[in-house]
């Protein structure tokens, strides 16, 4: 089976750093992706399947603005989630490969309105509810990466998206409750070249309750660096042209992100969303809390949604940030829609305004699921 999502919208970015103002045609309400899925029924409630997804942008990520082309790792075939799974109706599902993190599901599908990681999302490449180590940095292809320190610059934060070499388990649903576990082994044998070749270990767990009008989920993900540290070379797409830079993670560093998210169907037309998060690292460079609140209202073919999110940085730099997002969809069919998206981001609510500390984005587009 082939499925996916196509999205193109006219997007205008107004930044207090004028050199980063952009007008582009791009995915604005979600990530354009194509997936290949297979499943074989072995009988007795047992099946084996697989999923390969590719996220893509025009010309491999190149634009005519100052956003440089992404690296091949970030734009090539199978650059999104891909895995093989074994599913038993009584025992649950085991996934092997690069599945999406449970934290991503919580942040984009439970704690927030349906903005995916696009404009208006509290979990996009422009704004995230956590700091520290993550795998959602543009151009780094799912490699564990330390978010920029909060020091008078536009800190977008860190996200848990997906990481290779992962084993996941999801239990069956019992009375609305399901349990989810994830594990990525750490490699720490390389002692030279700042640990280049070593990998970060990841452990994740989630508990989800879905019953009637309530959908609630708690997730916790922890990144652990070994005693020899890690190092990698990757293209930094924040520069134009993109530059090959070396990024290291300090020995014995740990970084944790927790999130409690909930959606409540108040009325057939009205859903409320909320999320309470926290993040920390072993060296206290990343430490803080997040809050987010949103609502989705549906009337006929129209869907109106909005949310606000704040990050309370409790590290020594105390660099808070906030975001307000708004969206309107008009459903042309069950799988097609026209949309408007808007967000307003302040990267330094507790700092003196600096170049690039505020940003506004507006998009008008069309998307198609299949």
VOGULUM-843119 format. One record per residue (C-alpha): residue number from 1; residue in three letters; x, y, z. Coordinates in Angstrom, 3 decimals, padded with zeros to 6 digits, m for minus. Each point is the difference from the previous one (the first is absolute). Example, Ala and Ser with C-alpha at 12.3 -4.5 7.8 and 13.67 -1.06 7.14 Angstrom:
REM residues 2
@num:1; residuo:ALA; xx:012.300; yy:m004.500; zz:007.800 .
@num:2; residuo:SER; xx:001.370; yy:003.440; zz:m000.660 .
//
This chain:
REM residues 370
@num:1; residuo:UNK; xx:000.000; yy:000.000; zz:000.000 .
@num:2; residuo:UNK; xx:001.179; yy:003.522; zz:m000.804 .
@num:3; residuo:UNK; xx:m001.211; yy:002.924; zz:002.092 .
@num:4; residuo:UNK; xx:001.148; yy:003.471; zz:000.849 .
@num:5; residuo:UNK; xx:m000.656; yy:003.711; zz:000.237 .
@num:6; residuo:UNK; xx:000.603; yy:002.790; zz:m002.514 .
@num:7; residuo:UNK; xx:000.112; yy:003.627; zz:001.170 .
@num:8; residuo:UNK; xx:000.868; yy:003.250; zz:m001.706 .
@num:9; residuo:UNK; xx:m000.707; yy:003.495; zz:001.247 .
@num:10; residuo:UNK; xx:001.160; yy:003.557; zz:m000.572 .
@num:11; residuo:UNK; xx:001.875; yy:000.934; zz:003.153 .
@num:12; residuo:UNK; xx:001.165; yy:003.437; zz:001.085 .
@num:13; residuo:UNK; xx:002.520; yy:000.389; zz:002.837 .
@num:14; residuo:UNK; xx:000.470; yy:003.364; zz:001.708 .
@num:15; residuo:UNK; xx:003.005; yy:m000.014; zz:002.323 .
@num:16; residuo:UNK; xx:001.537; yy:002.722; zz:002.150 .
@num:17; residuo:UNK; xx:003.197; yy:m001.106; zz:m001.727 .
@num:18; residuo:UNK; xx:m000.989; yy:001.300; zz:m003.429 .
@num:19; residuo:UNK; xx:002.546; yy:m002.117; zz:m001.900 .
@num:20; residuo:UNK; xx:m002.030; yy:m003.070; zz:001.017 .
@num:21; residuo:UNK; xx:m003.301; yy:001.246; zz:m001.434 .
@num:22; residuo:UNK; xx:m001.187; yy:m002.600; zz:m002.525 .
@num:23; residuo:UNK; xx:m002.818; yy:m000.608; zz:m002.449 .
@num:24; residuo:UNK; xx:m000.139; yy:m003.611; zz:m001.068 .
@num:25; residuo:UNK; xx:m002.202; yy:m002.755; zz:m001.376 .
@num:26; residuo:UNK; xx:000.391; yy:m002.899; zz:002.404 .
@num:27; residuo:UNK; xx:m001.665; yy:m002.449; zz:002.380 .
@num:28; residuo:UNK; xx:m001.567; yy:002.221; zz:002.642 .
@num:29; residuo:UNK; xx:m002.735; yy:m002.004; zz:001.757 .
@num:30; residuo:UNK; xx:001.890; yy:m003.304; zz:000.196 .
@num:31; residuo:UNK; xx:002.877; yy:m001.964; zz:m001.498 .
@num:32; residuo:UNK; xx:m000.364; yy:m001.171; zz:m003.580 .
@num:33; residuo:UNK; xx:000.711; yy:m003.736; zz:000.075 .
@num:34; residuo:UNK; xx:m000.510; yy:m003.200; zz:m001.968 .
@num:35; residuo:UNK; xx:m000.222; yy:m003.365; zz:001.746 .
@num:36; residuo:UNK; xx:000.191; yy:m003.622; zz:m001.089 .
@num:37; residuo:UNK; xx:m001.676; yy:m002.458; zz:002.372 .
@num:38; residuo:UNK; xx:m000.236; yy:m003.796; zz:m000.167 .
@num:39; residuo:UNK; xx:m001.740; yy:m002.529; zz:002.248 .
@num:40; residuo:UNK; xx:m000.268; yy:m003.807; zz:m000.050 .
@num:41; residuo:UNK; xx:m002.568; yy:m001.818; zz:002.120 .
@num:42; residuo:UNK; xx:001.566; yy:m003.166; zz:001.422 .
@num:43; residuo:UNK; xx:m003.189; yy:m001.133; zz:001.700 .
@num:44; residuo:UNK; xx:m000.922; yy:m000.344; zz:003.647 .
@num:45; residuo:UNK; xx:000.149; yy:003.756; zz:000.541 .
@num:46; residuo:UNK; xx:003.677; yy:000.164; zz:m001.095 .
@num:47; residuo:UNK; xx:001.265; yy:002.206; zz:m002.848 .
@num:48; residuo:UNK; xx:003.256; yy:001.410; zz:m001.353 .
@num:49; residuo:UNK; xx:000.240; yy:003.386; zz:m001.664 .
@num:50; residuo:UNK; xx:002.241; yy:002.869; zz:m000.943 .
@num:51; residuo:UNK; xx:m000.112; yy:003.723; zz:m000.701 .
@num:52; residuo:UNK; xx:002.350; yy:002.239; zz:m001.986 .
@num:53; residuo:UNK; xx:m000.666; yy:003.757; zz:m000.131 .
@num:54; residuo:UNK; xx:001.741; yy:002.736; zz:m001.944 .
@num:55; residuo:UNK; xx:m000.454; yy:003.694; zz:000.860 .
@num:56; residuo:UNK; xx:000.811; yy:002.293; zz:m002.866 .
@num:57; residuo:UNK; xx:000.280; yy:003.600; zz:m001.100 .
@num:58; residuo:UNK; xx:000.389; yy:001.536; zz:m003.457 .
@num:59; residuo:UNK; xx:003.451; yy:m000.452; zz:m001.565 .
@num:60; residuo:UNK; xx:001.217; yy:m002.014; zz:002.975 .
@num:61; residuo:UNK; xx:m000.556; yy:002.851; zz:002.427 .
@num:62; residuo:UNK; xx:001.541; yy:002.855; zz:m002.002 .
@num:63; residuo:UNK; xx:m001.833; yy:003.326; zz:m000.120 .
@num:64; residuo:UNK; xx:000.507; yy:003.374; zz:m001.658 .
@num:65; residuo:UNK; xx:000.224; yy:001.667; zz:003.391 .
@num:66; residuo:UNK; xx:002.844; yy:m000.131; zz:002.480 .
@num:67; residuo:UNK; xx:m001.014; yy:m003.481; zz:001.191 .
@num:68; residuo:UNK; xx:002.700; yy:m002.230; zz:m001.449 .
@num:69; residuo:UNK; xx:m000.496; yy:m003.533; zz:m001.275 .
@num:70; residuo:UNK; xx:m000.179; yy:m002.734; zz:002.613 .
@num:71; residuo:UNK; xx:002.500; yy:m002.829; zz:000.089 .
@num:72; residuo:UNK; xx:m000.746; yy:m003.233; zz:m001.845 .
@num:73; residuo:UNK; xx:m000.577; yy:m001.727; zz:003.325 .
@num:74; residuo:UNK; xx:m002.860; yy:002.379; zz:000.754 .
@num:75; residuo:UNK; xx:m001.657; yy:m000.153; zz:m003.445 .
@num:76; residuo:UNK; xx:000.802; yy:m003.428; zz:m001.443 .
@num:77; residuo:UNK; xx:m002.203; yy:m003.058; zz:m000.349 .
@num:78; residuo:UNK; xx:m001.235; yy:m001.520; zz:003.304 .
@num:79; residuo:UNK; xx:001.085; yy:003.096; zz:001.971 .
@num:80; residuo:UNK; xx:m003.124; yy:m000.195; zz:002.203 .
@num:81; residuo:UNK; xx:m001.284; yy:m002.792; zz:002.224 .
@num:82; residuo:UNK; xx:000.620; yy:m003.533; zz:m001.289 .
@num:83; residuo:UNK; xx:m000.220; yy:m003.309; zz:001.808 .
@num:84; residuo:UNK; xx:m001.018; yy:m003.648; zz:m000.025 .
@num:85; residuo:UNK; xx:m002.594; yy:m001.080; zz:002.550 .
@num:86; residuo:UNK; xx:m001.394; yy:m003.227; zz:001.434 .
@num:87; residuo:UNK; xx:m003.529; yy:000.341; zz:001.389 .
@num:88; residuo:UNK; xx:m001.905; yy:m002.438; zz:002.176 .
@num:89; residuo:UNK; xx:m003.606; yy:000.769; zz:000.895 .
@num:90; residuo:UNK; xx:000.545; yy:m001.147; zz:003.599 .
@num:91; residuo:UNK; xx:003.628; yy:001.005; zz:000.610 .
@num:92; residuo:UNK; xx:000.330; yy:003.313; zz:m001.865 .
@num:93; residuo:UNK; xx:002.392; yy:001.403; zz:m002.621 .
@num:94; residuo:UNK; xx:003.795; yy:m000.130; zz:m000.252 .
@num:95; residuo:UNK; xx:001.678; yy:002.480; zz:m002.403 .
@num:96; residuo:UNK; xx:003.613; yy:m000.121; zz:m001.181 .
@num:97; residuo:UNK; xx:001.646; yy:002.857; zz:m001.901 .
@num:98; residuo:UNK; xx:m000.742; yy:003.730; zz:000.108 .
@num:99; residuo:UNK; xx:m003.569; yy:000.481; zz:001.238 .
@num:100; residuo:UNK; xx:m001.287; yy:003.386; zz:001.128 .
@num:101; residuo:UNK; xx:000.454; yy:000.780; zz:003.680 .
@num:102; residuo:UNK; xx:m003.040; yy:m000.277; zz:002.263 .
@num:103; residuo:UNK; xx:000.853; yy:003.517; zz:001.218 .
@num:104; residuo:UNK; xx:m000.618; yy:001.312; zz:m003.528 .
@num:105; residuo:UNK; xx:m003.477; yy:m001.569; zz:000.018 .
@num:106; residuo:UNK; xx:m000.781; yy:001.564; zz:003.366 .
@num:107; residuo:UNK; xx:001.262; yy:003.471; zz:m000.941 .
@num:108; residuo:UNK; xx:m001.750; yy:000.222; zz:m003.378 .
@num:109; residuo:UNK; xx:m003.116; yy:m002.200; zz:000.304 .
@num:110; residuo:UNK; xx:m001.041; yy:000.157; zz:003.677 .
@num:111; residuo:UNK; xx:001.285; yy:003.145; zz:001.718 .
@num:112; residuo:UNK; xx:m000.637; yy:002.266; zz:m003.012 .
@num:113; residuo:UNK; xx:m002.492; yy:000.701; zz:m002.772 .
@num:114; residuo:UNK; xx:000.778; yy:m001.782; zz:m003.272 .
@num:115; residuo:UNK; xx:002.847; yy:002.194; zz:m001.254 .
@num:116; residuo:UNK; xx:002.452; yy:m002.881; zz:m000.430 .
@num:117; residuo:UNK; xx:003.453; yy:001.652; zz:m000.048 .
@num:118; residuo:UNK; xx:m001.095; yy:002.838; zz:m002.284 .
@num:119; residuo:UNK; xx:m000.815; yy:003.659; zz:000.601 .
@num:120; residuo:UNK; xx:m001.888; yy:000.472; zz:003.278 .
@num:121; residuo:UNK; xx:001.488; yy:m003.155; zz:001.536 .
@num:122; residuo:UNK; xx:001.689; yy:000.035; zz:003.403 .
@num:123; residuo:UNK; xx:002.315; yy:m002.735; zz:m001.303 .
@num:124; residuo:UNK; xx:001.421; yy:001.361; zz:m003.249 .
@num:125; residuo:UNK; xx:003.516; yy:000.781; zz:m001.189 .
@num:126; residuo:UNK; xx:m000.758; yy:003.647; zz:000.891 .
@num:127; residuo:UNK; xx:m001.349; yy:m000.543; zz:003.511 .
@num:128; residuo:UNK; xx:000.117; yy:m002.926; zz:002.412 .
@num:129; residuo:UNK; xx:m001.166; yy:m000.428; zz:003.578 .
@num:130; residuo:UNK; xx:003.333; yy:m001.507; zz:001.146 .
@num:131; residuo:UNK; xx:003.726; yy:000.735; zz:000.053 .
@num:132; residuo:UNK; xx:002.914; yy:m002.443; zz:000.091 .
@num:133; residuo:UNK; xx:000.836; yy:m002.992; zz:m002.177 .
@num:134; residuo:UNK; xx:m002.435; yy:m000.922; zz:m002.763 .
@num:135; residuo:UNK; xx:m000.264; yy:m001.424; zz:m003.509 .
@num:136; residuo:UNK; xx:m002.094; yy:002.661; zz:m001.740 .
@num:137; residuo:UNK; xx:002.624; yy:002.492; zz:m001.159 .
@num:138; residuo:UNK; xx:m000.405; yy:000.923; zz:m003.685 .
@num:139; residuo:UNK; xx:002.739; yy:m001.511; zz:m002.146 .
@num:140; residuo:UNK; xx:001.259; yy:m002.551; zz:002.525 .
@num:141; residuo:UNK; xx:m002.084; yy:m002.937; zz:m001.207 .
@num:142; residuo:UNK; xx:m001.173; yy:m001.318; zz:003.361 .
@num:143; residuo:UNK; xx:003.446; yy:000.036; zz:001.628 .
@num:144; residuo:UNK; xx:000.069; yy:000.909; zz:003.697 .
@num:145; residuo:UNK; xx:000.882; yy:003.681; zz:000.256 .
@num:146; residuo:UNK; xx:000.334; yy:002.528; zz:002.848 .
@num:147; residuo:UNK; xx:m002.244; yy:003.054; zz:m000.377 .
@num:148; residuo:UNK; xx:001.628; yy:003.426; zz:000.003 .
@num:149; residuo:UNK; xx:000.701; yy:001.350; zz:003.464 .
@num:150; residuo:UNK; xx:m002.380; yy:002.759; zz:001.084 .
@num:151; residuo:UNK; xx:002.376; yy:002.951; zz:m000.165 .
@num:152; residuo:UNK; xx:m001.549; yy:002.933; zz:m001.810 .
@num:153; residuo:UNK; xx:m000.775; yy:m001.878; zz:m003.222 .
@num:154; residuo:UNK; xx:m003.164; yy:m001.395; zz:m001.550 .
@num:155; residuo:UNK; xx:m000.164; yy:m003.343; zz:001.788 .
@num:156; residuo:UNK; xx:m002.570; yy:m002.199; zz:m001.719 .
@num:157; residuo:UNK; xx:000.415; yy:m002.910; zz:002.417 .
@num:158; residuo:UNK; xx:000.363; yy:m003.764; zz:m000.387 .
@num:159; residuo:UNK; xx:m002.446; yy:m002.654; zz:m001.201 .
@num:160; residuo:UNK; xx:m000.252; yy:m003.772; zz:000.245 .
@num:161; residuo:UNK; xx:m000.909; yy:m001.128; zz:m003.531 .
@num:162; residuo:UNK; xx:001.678; yy:m003.364; zz:m000.751 .
@num:163; residuo:UNK; xx:003.414; yy:m001.654; zz:000.167 .
@num:164; residuo:UNK; xx:001.412; yy:m003.068; zz:m001.747 .
@num:165; residuo:UNK; xx:000.880; yy:m003.324; zz:001.690 .
@num:166; residuo:UNK; xx:m003.148; yy:000.136; zz:002.095 .
@num:167; residuo:UNK; xx:m002.089; yy:m002.791; zz:001.507 .
@num:168; residuo:UNK; xx:m003.572; yy:000.878; zz:000.997 .
@num:169; residuo:UNK; xx:m002.792; yy:m001.901; zz:001.680 .
@num:170; residuo:UNK; xx:m003.669; yy:001.030; zz:000.217 .
@num:171; residuo:UNK; xx:m002.421; yy:m002.050; zz:002.071 .
@num:172; residuo:UNK; xx:m003.583; yy:m000.813; zz:m000.964 .
@num:173; residuo:UNK; xx:m002.637; yy:002.382; zz:001.354 .
@num:174; residuo:UNK; xx:m001.582; yy:m001.107; zz:003.273 .
@num:175; residuo:UNK; xx:m003.034; yy:002.050; zz:001.131 .
@num:176; residuo:UNK; xx:001.350; yy:002.957; zz:m001.946 .
@num:177; residuo:UNK; xx:003.558; yy:m000.305; zz:001.395 .
@num:178; residuo:UNK; xx:003.110; yy:m000.828; zz:m002.031 .
@num:179; residuo:UNK; xx:003.696; yy:m000.136; zz:000.972 .
@num:180; residuo:UNK; xx:002.861; yy:000.890; zz:m002.354 .
@num:181; residuo:UNK; xx:003.771; yy:m000.555; zz:000.362 .
@num:182; residuo:UNK; xx:002.954; yy:001.013; zz:m002.162 .
@num:183; residuo:UNK; xx:003.706; yy:m000.800; zz:000.146 .
@num:184; residuo:UNK; xx:002.983; yy:001.097; zz:m002.114 .
@num:185; residuo:UNK; xx:003.337; yy:m001.603; zz:000.999 .
@num:186; residuo:UNK; xx:002.958; yy:002.228; zz:000.842 .
@num:187; residuo:UNK; xx:003.393; yy:m000.550; zz:m001.655 .
@num:188; residuo:UNK; xx:003.018; yy:001.344; zz:001.887 .
@num:189; residuo:UNK; xx:003.118; yy:m001.849; zz:m001.194 .
@num:190; residuo:UNK; xx:001.742; yy:002.805; zz:m001.926 .
@num:191; residuo:UNK; xx:002.464; yy:001.938; zz:002.165 .
@num:192; residuo:UNK; xx:001.650; yy:002.111; zz:m002.751 .
@num:193; residuo:UNK; xx:m001.274; yy:002.918; zz:m002.156 .
@num:194; residuo:UNK; xx:m002.366; yy:001.221; zz:002.723 .
@num:195; residuo:UNK; xx:m002.016; yy:m003.207; zz:m000.210 .
@num:196; residuo:UNK; xx:m000.847; yy:000.205; zz:m003.711 .
@num:197; residuo:UNK; xx:m001.760; yy:m003.295; zz:m000.704 .
@num:198; residuo:UNK; xx:m001.568; yy:m000.301; zz:003.433 .
@num:199; residuo:UNK; xx:m003.790; yy:000.259; zz:000.259 .
@num:200; residuo:UNK; xx:m002.445; yy:001.313; zz:002.571 .
@num:201; residuo:UNK; xx:m002.135; yy:m002.439; zz:001.983 .
@num:202; residuo:UNK; xx:m003.715; yy:000.756; zz:000.250 .
@num:203; residuo:UNK; xx:m002.675; yy:m001.354; zz:002.320 .
@num:204; residuo:UNK; xx:m003.664; yy:001.004; zz:m000.246 .
@num:205; residuo:UNK; xx:m003.241; yy:m001.035; zz:001.595 .
@num:206; residuo:UNK; xx:m003.607; yy:001.107; zz:m000.385 .
@num:207; residuo:UNK; xx:m003.373; yy:m000.650; zz:001.579 .
@num:208; residuo:UNK; xx:m003.145; yy:000.873; zz:m001.957 .
@num:209; residuo:UNK; xx:m003.665; yy:m000.015; zz:001.010 .
@num:210; residuo:UNK; xx:m002.660; yy:000.408; zz:m002.669 .
@num:211; residuo:UNK; xx:m003.624; yy:m000.453; zz:000.997 .
@num:212; residuo:UNK; xx:m003.107; yy:001.979; zz:m000.938 .
@num:213; residuo:UNK; xx:000.743; yy:003.729; zz:m000.130 .
@num:214; residuo:UNK; xx:003.447; yy:m000.327; zz:001.633 .
@num:215; residuo:UNK; xx:003.347; yy:m000.623; zz:m001.676 .
@num:216; residuo:UNK; xx:002.904; yy:000.389; zz:002.443 .
@num:217; residuo:UNK; xx:003.648; yy:m000.960; zz:m000.415 .
@num:218; residuo:UNK; xx:003.151; yy:000.203; zz:002.121 .
@num:219; residuo:UNK; xx:003.384; yy:m000.375; zz:m001.690 .
@num:220; residuo:UNK; xx:003.586; yy:000.108; zz:001.213 .
@num:221; residuo:UNK; xx:003.110; yy:m000.261; zz:m002.165 .
@num:222; residuo:UNK; xx:003.620; yy:m000.025; zz:001.172 .
@num:223; residuo:UNK; xx:003.181; yy:000.378; zz:m002.078 .
@num:224; residuo:UNK; xx:003.237; yy:m001.370; zz:001.520 .
@num:225; residuo:UNK; xx:003.552; yy:000.631; zz:m001.239 .
@num:226; residuo:UNK; xx:002.753; yy:m002.442; zz:000.960 .
@num:227; residuo:UNK; xx:003.252; yy:000.775; zz:001.790 .
@num:228; residuo:UNK; xx:001.840; yy:000.664; zz:m003.293 .
@num:229; residuo:UNK; xx:m002.470; yy:002.519; zz:m001.419 .
@num:230; residuo:UNK; xx:m001.291; yy:000.194; zz:m003.574 .
@num:231; residuo:UNK; xx:000.938; yy:002.072; zz:m003.030 .
@num:232; residuo:UNK; xx:m001.413; yy:000.406; zz:m003.501 .
@num:233; residuo:UNK; xx:000.382; yy:002.085; zz:m003.147 .
@num:234; residuo:UNK; xx:m003.205; yy:001.382; zz:m001.492 .
@num:235; residuo:UNK; xx:m001.206; yy:002.811; zz:m002.248 .
@num:236; residuo:UNK; xx:m001.169; yy:003.059; zz:001.922 .
@num:237; residuo:UNK; xx:m002.951; yy:001.348; zz:m001.995 .
@num:238; residuo:UNK; xx:m000.321; yy:003.169; zz:002.093 .
@num:239; residuo:UNK; xx:002.832; yy:001.435; zz:m002.110 .
@num:240; residuo:UNK; xx:m000.062; yy:000.857; zz:m003.690 .
@num:241; residuo:UNK; xx:001.542; yy:m001.883; zz:m001.630 .
@num:242; residuo:UNK; xx:m000.243; yy:m002.951; zz:002.370 .
@num:243; residuo:UNK; xx:003.276; yy:m000.720; zz:001.786 .
@num:244; residuo:UNK; xx:001.396; yy:m003.306; zz:001.222 .
@num:245; residuo:UNK; xx:000.430; yy:000.299; zz:003.749 .
@num:246; residuo:UNK; xx:001.047; yy:m002.306; zz:002.808 .
@num:247; residuo:UNK; xx:m002.398; yy:m000.503; zz:002.892 .
@num:248; residuo:UNK; xx:000.935; yy:m001.768; zz:003.208 .
@num:249; residuo:UNK; xx:m001.908; yy:m001.242; zz:003.021 .
@num:250; residuo:UNK; xx:001.922; yy:000.044; zz:003.257 .
@num:251; residuo:UNK; xx:000.937; yy:m003.227; zz:001.750 .
@num:252; residuo:UNK; xx:m002.563; yy:m001.310; zz:002.513 .
@num:253; residuo:UNK; xx:m002.594; yy:002.595; zz:m001.007 .
@num:254; residuo:UNK; xx:m003.629; yy:m000.966; zz:000.561 .
@num:255; residuo:UNK; xx:m003.016; yy:001.963; zz:m001.240 .
@num:256; residuo:UNK; xx:m003.640; yy:m000.719; zz:000.855 .
@num:257; residuo:UNK; xx:m003.326; yy:001.274; zz:m001.372 .
@num:258; residuo:UNK; xx:m003.349; yy:m000.740; zz:001.706 .
@num:259; residuo:UNK; xx:m003.484; yy:000.912; zz:m001.235 .
@num:260; residuo:UNK; xx:m003.524; yy:m000.502; zz:001.332 .
@num:261; residuo:UNK; xx:m002.509; yy:000.719; zz:m002.758 .
@num:262; residuo:UNK; xx:m003.783; yy:m000.205; zz:m000.141 .
@num:263; residuo:UNK; xx:m002.898; yy:000.602; zz:m002.384 .
@num:264; residuo:UNK; xx:m003.581; yy:000.261; zz:001.232 .
@num:265; residuo:UNK; xx:m003.026; yy:m000.076; zz:m002.313 .
@num:266; residuo:UNK; xx:m002.220; yy:002.503; zz:001.819 .
@num:267; residuo:UNK; xx:m002.691; yy:000.087; zz:m002.695 .
@num:268; residuo:UNK; xx:m000.330; yy:m001.760; zz:m003.365 .
@num:269; residuo:UNK; xx:001.411; yy:003.159; zz:m001.585 .
@num:270; residuo:UNK; xx:002.507; yy:001.060; zz:002.690 .
@num:271; residuo:UNK; xx:003.242; yy:m001.592; zz:001.190 .
@num:272; residuo:UNK; xx:002.355; yy:001.414; zz:002.630 .
@num:273; residuo:UNK; xx:003.725; yy:m000.779; zz:000.086 .
@num:274; residuo:UNK; xx:002.631; yy:000.450; zz:002.704 .
@num:275; residuo:UNK; xx:003.584; yy:m000.985; zz:000.685 .
@num:276; residuo:UNK; xx:002.336; yy:000.284; zz:002.987 .
@num:277; residuo:UNK; xx:003.652; yy:m000.763; zz:m000.650 .
@num:278; residuo:UNK; xx:003.415; yy:000.040; zz:001.626 .
@num:279; residuo:UNK; xx:003.561; yy:m000.453; zz:m001.209 .
@num:280; residuo:UNK; xx:003.395; yy:m000.309; zz:001.661 .
@num:281; residuo:UNK; xx:003.604; yy:m001.023; zz:m000.596 .
@num:282; residuo:UNK; xx:002.641; yy:m001.392; zz:002.300 .
@num:283; residuo:UNK; xx:002.094; yy:003.197; zz:m000.241 .
@num:284; residuo:UNK; xx:m003.039; yy:002.306; zz:000.566 .
@num:285; residuo:UNK; xx:000.707; yy:001.788; zz:m003.299 .
@num:286; residuo:UNK; xx:m003.521; yy:m001.016; zz:m001.015 .
@num:287; residuo:UNK; xx:m002.619; yy:000.310; zz:002.716 .
@num:288; residuo:UNK; xx:m003.552; yy:001.270; zz:m000.089 .
@num:289; residuo:UNK; xx:m003.721; yy:m000.526; zz:m000.425 .
@num:290; residuo:UNK; xx:m002.605; yy:000.555; zz:m002.697 .
@num:291; residuo:UNK; xx:m003.745; yy:000.604; zz:m000.155 .
@num:292; residuo:UNK; xx:m002.351; yy:m000.017; zz:m002.958 .
@num:293; residuo:UNK; xx:m003.738; yy:000.413; zz:m000.462 .
@num:294; residuo:UNK; xx:m002.116; yy:m000.247; zz:m003.119 .
@num:295; residuo:UNK; xx:m003.449; yy:m000.568; zz:m001.467 .
@num:296; residuo:UNK; xx:m001.503; yy:m001.400; zz:m003.194 .
@num:297; residuo:UNK; xx:m003.502; yy:000.949; zz:m001.175 .
@num:298; residuo:UNK; xx:m001.700; yy:m001.733; zz:m002.933 .
@num:299; residuo:UNK; xx:m003.082; yy:001.302; zz:m001.776 .
@num:300; residuo:UNK; xx:m000.925; yy:m001.757; zz:m003.225 .
@num:301; residuo:UNK; xx:002.979; yy:000.032; zz:m002.350 .
@num:302; residuo:UNK; xx:001.788; yy:002.670; zz:002.061 .
@num:303; residuo:UNK; xx:002.546; yy:m000.790; zz:002.728 .
@num:304; residuo:UNK; xx:001.355; yy:002.887; zz:002.100 .
@num:305; residuo:UNK; xx:002.819; yy:m000.583; zz:002.484 .
@num:306; residuo:UNK; xx:002.416; yy:001.968; zz:002.159 .
@num:307; residuo:UNK; xx:002.600; yy:m000.578; zz:002.687 .
@num:308; residuo:UNK; xx:002.551; yy:001.752; zz:002.144 .
@num:309; residuo:UNK; xx:003.220; yy:m001.478; zz:001.375 .
@num:310; residuo:UNK; xx:002.613; yy:001.318; zz:002.419 .
@num:311; residuo:UNK; xx:003.436; yy:m001.261; zz:001.014 .
@num:312; residuo:UNK; xx:001.248; yy:000.972; zz:003.458 .
@num:313; residuo:UNK; xx:003.784; yy:m000.328; zz:m000.178 .
@num:314; residuo:UNK; xx:001.318; yy:m000.745; zz:003.501 .
@num:315; residuo:UNK; xx:003.675; yy:m000.184; zz:m000.933 .
@num:316; residuo:UNK; xx:002.374; yy:002.778; zz:001.005 .
@num:317; residuo:UNK; xx:m000.695; yy:001.925; zz:m003.244 .
@num:318; residuo:UNK; xx:m003.787; yy:000.164; zz:000.681 .
@num:319; residuo:UNK; xx:m000.863; yy:000.479; zz:m003.690 .
@num:320; residuo:UNK; xx:m003.751; yy:m000.645; zz:m000.251 .
@num:321; residuo:UNK; xx:m001.931; yy:m000.149; zz:m003.274 .
@num:322; residuo:UNK; xx:m003.651; yy:m000.140; zz:m001.057 .
@num:323; residuo:UNK; xx:m002.087; yy:m000.779; zz:m003.072 .
@num:324; residuo:UNK; xx:m003.587; yy:000.608; zz:m001.107 .
@num:325; residuo:UNK; xx:m001.413; yy:m002.021; zz:m002.889 .
@num:326; residuo:UNK; xx:m003.230; yy:000.223; zz:m001.971 .
@num:327; residuo:UNK; xx:m001.520; yy:m002.082; zz:m002.805 .
@num:328; residuo:UNK; xx:m003.077; yy:m000.210; zz:m002.220 .
@num:329; residuo:UNK; xx:m000.790; yy:m002.991; zz:m002.230 .
@num:330; residuo:UNK; xx:m002.711; yy:m000.342; zz:m002.602 .
@num:331; residuo:UNK; xx:m000.490; yy:m003.682; zz:m000.821 .
@num:332; residuo:UNK; xx:m000.523; yy:m000.375; zz:m003.733 .
@num:333; residuo:UNK; xx:m000.509; yy:m003.743; zz:000.506 .
@num:334; residuo:UNK; xx:000.920; yy:m002.672; zz:002.543 .
@num:335; residuo:UNK; xx:003.637; yy:000.151; zz:m001.137 .
@num:336; residuo:UNK; xx:000.447; yy:003.493; zz:m001.479 .
@num:337; residuo:UNK; xx:m000.035; yy:003.418; zz:001.634 .
@num:338; residuo:UNK; xx:000.855; yy:003.644; zz:m000.477 .
@num:339; residuo:UNK; xx:001.656; yy:001.584; zz:003.016 .
@num:340; residuo:UNK; xx:001.331; yy:003.134; zz:001.647 .
@num:341; residuo:UNK; xx:002.735; yy:m000.159; zz:002.640 .
@num:342; residuo:UNK; xx:001.566; yy:002.716; zz:002.159 .
@num:343; residuo:UNK; xx:002.404; yy:000.107; zz:002.895 .
@num:344; residuo:UNK; xx:001.732; yy:002.703; zz:002.032 .
@num:345; residuo:UNK; xx:003.208; yy:m000.970; zz:001.830 .
@num:346; residuo:UNK; xx:002.010; yy:001.940; zz:002.566 .
@num:347; residuo:UNK; xx:003.327; yy:m001.703; zz:000.700 .
@num:348; residuo:UNK; xx:001.057; yy:002.308; zz:002.835 .
@num:349; residuo:UNK; xx:m002.885; yy:000.999; zz:002.246 .
@num:350; residuo:UNK; xx:002.357; yy:000.468; zz:002.982 .
@num:351; residuo:UNK; xx:002.835; yy:001.582; zz:m001.969 .
@num:352; residuo:UNK; xx:000.642; yy:003.331; zz:m001.653 .
@num:353; residuo:UNK; xx:m001.270; yy:m000.190; zz:m003.572 .
@num:354; residuo:UNK; xx:002.681; yy:m001.105; zz:m002.473 .
@num:355; residuo:UNK; xx:000.180; yy:m000.448; zz:m003.762 .
@num:356; residuo:UNK; xx:m002.266; yy:m002.932; zz:m000.811 .
@num:357; residuo:UNK; xx:m001.651; yy:m000.194; zz:003.421 .
@num:358; residuo:UNK; xx:m003.495; yy:000.204; zz:m001.517 .
@num:359; residuo:UNK; xx:m001.473; yy:m001.711; zz:m003.024 .
@num:360; residuo:UNK; xx:m003.411; yy:m000.191; zz:m001.683 .
@num:361; residuo:UNK; xx:m001.004; yy:m002.535; zz:m002.638 .
@num:362; residuo:UNK; xx:m003.133; yy:m000.099; zz:m002.160 .
@num:363; residuo:UNK; xx:m000.902; yy:m002.715; zz:m002.500 .
@num:364; residuo:UNK; xx:m002.875; yy:m000.673; zz:m002.402 .
@num:365; residuo:UNK; xx:m000.022; yy:m003.384; zz:m001.686 .
@num:366; residuo:UNK; xx:m001.588; yy:m003.276; zz:m001.042 .
@num:367; residuo:UNK; xx:000.726; yy:m003.520; zz:001.240 .
@num:368; residuo:UNK; xx:m001.005; yy:m003.491; zz:m001.118 .
@num:369; residuo:UNK; xx:000.191; yy:m003.273; zz:001.935 .
@num:370; residuo:UNK; xx:m000.109; yy:m003.354; zz:m001.782 .
//
